[in-house]
Amino acid sequence: MLNLYEADIGSERIFRIKNTLAAFPYLLRHHIRPKCLDNSKTSVPPAFQLKIQQPPCVIETRHEGDNNHGGVVDIDSYEAQVCFCTVDKRTLPWSLLSATSINKCKNAINRPLWACDRISKEIVSIPYSDNFTSRERLSLLGSVDKLSNAIGECERIHQTAVPLNYARHALRSLTLWLLTLPFALVKDLGLMTGPVAGVTAWLMFGIYQIGHSIEDPFQKTIRLSILCDAIKRDVLGETEYRSSAFSLDDSSSSSTQAEAPCSTVSYFQ
């Protein structure tokens, strides 16, 4: 939609909006699953190391009212906890942002929300014209509002855990059931009781472990790097081919175009 109003918005502003939009999924991934450099092992030169602020350390909240398990939290001391993380500014998403934007973004606790605010500010600063009116402005701001809502949805999935008492009771019940299973099978299966009970235990504990893993799908269950690369490619990639869609003069365009080579995306994060 931005390319439709390039004459009214300006190419420089579109460039900044697209870069910030392409950086948004990477900032959201880092917000949910931080990936910091190990200062003791990293070979990144100090000039390219970026020290960013992280949210306060997570406090266990599943024991509300229990003084021995973090149920009573000192809000002042909690907010005073400041963690820092070192990243390589040559990598994504930092390479998509200008030096001024990096200095502002690194101090934000919720960096994907900062990206939404920056995009909103860029949209609000677009001057009115005959083509770009309040209708187009509100449409773009509505899309940014959906991005900000997506941040809250991802945070709720990440932070809402299965109650600890429920998880423990389920594991104890499963263990007790598997321990008593051979006594119920030995009469009918005889010597095959051991292998059957072993396979059953393997299946049941496997299902339990899978449920524990997908409780937070962002912890290496979903390949977030592939999703982020796909969004970046859709926003910034194939600029020449996408720009041709906004030109109605098909006679000047070549009938045959060389196919762009397929870029490979690493499946390892």
C-alpha positions as CSV (number, residue, x, y, z in Angstrom):
1,M,0.0,0.0,0.0
2,L,2.9,2.3,0.6
3,N,4.1,2.1,-2.9
4,L,0.7,3.2,-4.2
5,Y,1.2,6.6,-2.5
6,E,5.0,6.9,-3.0
7,A,4.6,10.4,-4.5
8,D,2.7,11.6,-1.4
9,I,4.6,9.7,1.3
10,G,8.2,10.1,-0.1
11,S,10.7,7.4,-1.0
12,E,12.9,8.1,2.1
13,R,10.0,7.7,4.5
14,I,8.9,4.5,2.7
15,F,12.4,3.2,3.1
16,R,12.4,3.9,6.8
17,I,9.0,2.4,7.3
18,K,9.8,-0.8,5.4
19,N,13.1,-1.3,7.2
20,T,11.4,-0.9,10.6
21,L,8.6,-3.2,9.5
22,A,11.1,-5.8,8.4
23,A,12.9,-5.5,11.7
24,F,9.7,-6.0,13.7
25,P,9.6,-9.9,13.6
26,Y,13.2,-10.1,14.6
27,L,12.7,-7.7,17.5
28,L,9.6,-9.7,18.6
29,R,11.6,-12.9,18.4
30,H,14.4,-11.4,20.6
31,H,11.8,-10.0,23.0
32,I,10.2,-13.5,23.5
33,R,13.4,-15.6,23.2
34,P,16.5,-13.5,23.7
35,K,19.6,-14.6,21.9
36,C,22.7,-12.9,23.4
37,L,26.4,-13.3,22.7
38,D,28.6,-15.1,25.1
39,N,31.2,-12.5,25.9
40,S,33.7,-15.2,27.0
41,K,33.6,-17.0,23.7
42,T,32.5,-14.4,21.1
43,S,34.9,-13.3,18.3
44,V,32.8,-10.2,17.5
45,P,35.0,-7.0,17.5
46,P,34.0,-4.6,20.3
47,A,33.1,-2.0,17.7
48,F,30.2,-4.1,16.5
49,Q,29.0,-5.2,19.9
50,L,25.8,-3.6,21.0
51,K,24.7,-3.7,24.7
52,I,20.9,-3.6,25.0
53,Q,18.6,-3.5,28.0
54,Q,16.6,-6.5,28.9
55,P,13.4,-6.8,30.9
56,P,13.8,-7.7,34.6
57,C,14.3,-11.3,35.4
58,V,11.2,-13.4,35.5
59,I,9.8,-14.2,38.9
60,E,7.8,-17.3,39.6
61,T,4.2,-16.4,40.0
62,R,2.5,-19.8,40.2
63,H,2.7,-19.9,44.0
64,E,0.7,-16.8,44.8
65,G,0.5,-16.1,48.5
66,D,3.4,-18.5,49.3
67,N,6.2,-16.5,50.9
68,N,8.7,-19.3,50.2
69,H,8.1,-19.4,46.5
70,G,8.1,-15.8,45.4
71,G,4.4,-15.2,46.1
72,V,5.2,-11.8,47.8
73,V,7.1,-9.6,45.4
74,D,8.7,-6.2,46.2
75,I,7.6,-4.2,43.2
76,D,10.4,-1.6,43.8
77,S,13.1,-4.1,43.9
78,Y,11.6,-6.0,40.9
79,E,11.6,-2.9,38.7
80,A,15.1,-2.0,39.8
81,Q,16.4,-5.2,38.3
82,V,18.0,-4.4,35.0
83,C,19.6,-7.0,32.8
84,F,21.8,-6.4,29.8
85,C,22.4,-8.4,26.7
86,T,25.2,-8.1,24.1
87,V,24.3,-8.6,20.4
88,D,26.1,-8.1,17.1
89,K,24.9,-4.9,15.4
90,R,25.8,-6.3,12.0
91,T,23.1,-9.0,12.3
92,L,19.4,-8.7,11.9
93,P,17.4,-6.7,12.9
94,W,20.1,-4.2,13.9
95,S,21.5,-3.9,10.4
96,L,18.1,-2.7,9.2
97,L,18.0,0.3,11.5
98,S,20.0,3.5,11.4
99,A,22.6,4.4,14.0
100,T,20.1,6.9,15.6
101,S,17.3,4.4,15.7
102,I,19.6,1.7,17.2
103,N,20.6,4.1,20.1
104,K,16.9,4.7,20.8
105,C,15.7,1.1,20.3
106,K,18.4,-0.5,22.5
107,N,17.1,1.4,25.6
108,A,13.5,0.3,25.1
109,I,12.3,-2.7,27.2
110,N,9.6,-3.7,24.7
111,R,11.5,-3.2,21.4
112,P,8.8,-4.6,19.0
113,L,6.3,-2.1,20.6
114,W,8.9,0.6,20.0
115,A,9.0,-0.4,16.3
116,C,5.2,-0.1,16.1
117,D,5.4,3.4,17.7
118,R,8.1,4.5,15.3
119,I,6.0,3.3,12.3
120,S,3.0,5.1,13.7
121,K,5.0,8.3,14.1
122,E,6.2,8.0,10.5
123,I,2.6,7.6,9.2
124,V,1.3,10.4,11.3
125,S,4.0,12.8,10.0
126,I,2.9,12.2,6.3
127,P,1.4,15.4,5.0
128,Y,-2.2,15.5,3.7
129,S,-2.7,15.6,-0.1
130,D,-5.5,14.9,-2.6
131,N,-4.6,11.2,-2.7
132,F,-3.4,10.6,0.8
133,T,-6.3,11.6,3.1
134,S,-7.4,10.6,6.6
135,R,-8.9,7.3,5.2
136,E,-5.5,6.1,4.0
137,R,-3.8,7.3,7.2
138,L,-6.3,5.4,9.4
139,S,-6.0,2.3,7.3
140,L,-2.2,2.2,7.8
141,L,-2.5,3.0,11.5
142,G,-5.0,0.1,11.8
143,S,-2.5,-2.3,10.4
144,V,0.1,-1.0,12.9
145,D,-2.5,-1.5,15.7
146,K,-2.8,-5.2,14.6
147,L,1.0,-5.6,15.0
148,S,0.9,-4.2,18.5
149,N,-2.0,-6.6,19.4
150,A,0.1,-9.5,18.0
151,I,2.8,-8.6,20.6
152,G,0.4,-9.0,23.5
153,E,-0.9,-12.3,22.1
154,C,2.6,-13.7,21.8
155,E,3.4,-12.5,25.3
156,R,0.3,-14.2,26.7
157,I,1.2,-17.5,25.0
158,H,4.8,-17.2,26.3
159,Q,4.0,-16.2,29.9
160,T,0.8,-18.3,30.5
161,A,2.1,-21.6,31.9
162,V,0.3,-24.7,33.0
163,P,-0.3,-24.5,36.8
164,L,2.6,-26.2,38.5
165,N,0.4,-28.3,40.8
166,Y,-1.6,-29.6,37.8
167,A,1.6,-30.6,36.0
168,R,3.0,-32.4,39.0
169,H,-0.2,-34.2,39.8
170,A,-0.5,-35.4,36.1
171,L,3.1,-36.7,36.2
172,R,2.5,-38.5,39.6
173,S,-0.8,-40.0,38.4
174,L,0.9,-41.3,35.2
175,T,3.8,-42.8,37.1
176,L,1.4,-44.6,39.5
177,W,-0.7,-45.9,36.7
178,L,2.4,-47.3,34.8
179,L,3.8,-48.9,38.0
180,T,0.5,-50.8,38.5
181,L,0.0,-51.7,34.9
182,P,2.1,-54.9,34.9
183,F,0.1,-56.4,37.7
184,A,-3.0,-56.1,35.5
185,L,-1.3,-57.5,32.4
186,V,0.7,-60.3,33.8
187,K,-2.2,-62.7,34.0
188,D,-3.0,-62.4,30.2
189,L,0.4,-61.6,28.7
190,G,2.8,-63.6,30.9
191,L,6.4,-63.1,29.8
192,M,5.3,-60.3,27.3
193,T,4.2,-58.1,30.2
194,G,7.6,-56.5,30.5
195,P,8.0,-55.4,26.8
196,V,4.4,-54.3,26.6
197,A,4.6,-52.2,29.8
198,G,7.9,-50.7,28.6
199,V,6.5,-49.7,25.2
200,T,3.4,-48.3,26.9
201,A,5.5,-46.2,29.4
202,W,7.6,-44.9,26.5
203,L,4.5,-43.8,24.6
204,M,2.8,-42.2,27.6
205,F,5.9,-40.4,28.9
206,G,6.5,-39.2,25.3
207,I,3.1,-37.7,25.0
208,Y,3.6,-36.0,28.4
209,Q,6.9,-34.6,27.3
210,I,5.5,-33.3,24.0
211,G,2.7,-31.5,25.9
212,H,5.4,-30.0,28.2
213,S,7.4,-28.8,25.1
214,I,4.5,-27.2,23.3
215,E,3.4,-25.4,26.4
216,D,5.6,-22.6,25.2
217,P,5.9,-23.0,21.4
218,F,8.4,-20.2,21.1
219,Q,11.1,-22.2,22.8
220,K,12.6,-24.0,19.8
221,T,9.3,-25.7,18.9
222,I,8.5,-23.2,16.1
223,R,11.3,-22.2,13.7
224,L,11.0,-18.5,14.2
225,S,14.1,-17.7,12.1
226,I,12.3,-19.0,9.0
227,L,9.2,-17.0,9.7
228,C,11.3,-13.8,10.3
229,D,13.3,-14.3,7.1
230,A,10.1,-14.9,5.1
231,I,8.5,-11.7,6.4
232,K,11.7,-9.7,5.7
233,R,11.8,-11.2,2.1
234,D,8.2,-10.2,1.6
235,V,8.7,-6.6,2.8
236,L,12.2,-5.8,1.3
237,G,12.9,-8.6,-1.2
238,E,12.1,-8.6,-4.8
239,T,11.7,-4.8,-4.9
240,E,12.2,-4.6,-8.6
241,Y,9.6,-7.2,-9.4
242,R,7.1,-5.8,-7.0
243,S,7.6,-2.3,-8.3
244,S,6.6,-3.5,-11.7
245,A,3.1,-4.2,-10.5
246,F,2.5,-0.5,-9.9
247,S,3.3,0.4,-13.5
248,L,0.3,0.1,-15.9
249,D,2.5,0.5,-19.0
250,D,3.1,-3.2,-19.9
251,S,4.3,-2.4,-23.4
252,S,7.7,-1.1,-22.2
253,S,8.4,-4.1,-20.0
254,S,10.2,-7.1,-21.3
255,S,8.2,-10.1,-22.0
256,T,10.8,-12.5,-20.6
257,Q,12.7,-12.0,-17.4
258,A,15.4,-14.1,-15.9
259,E,14.3,-16.0,-12.9
260,A,15.8,-14.9,-9.7
261,P,17.8,-17.6,-7.9
262,C,16.1,-19.1,-4.9
263,S,17.8,-18.0,-1.7
264,T,18.5,-20.7,0.9
265,V,17.4,-20.3,4.4
266,S,19.2,-22.1,7.2
267,Y,17.0,-24.4,9.3
268,F,19.3,-24.0,12.2
269,Q,18.7,-21.1,14.6
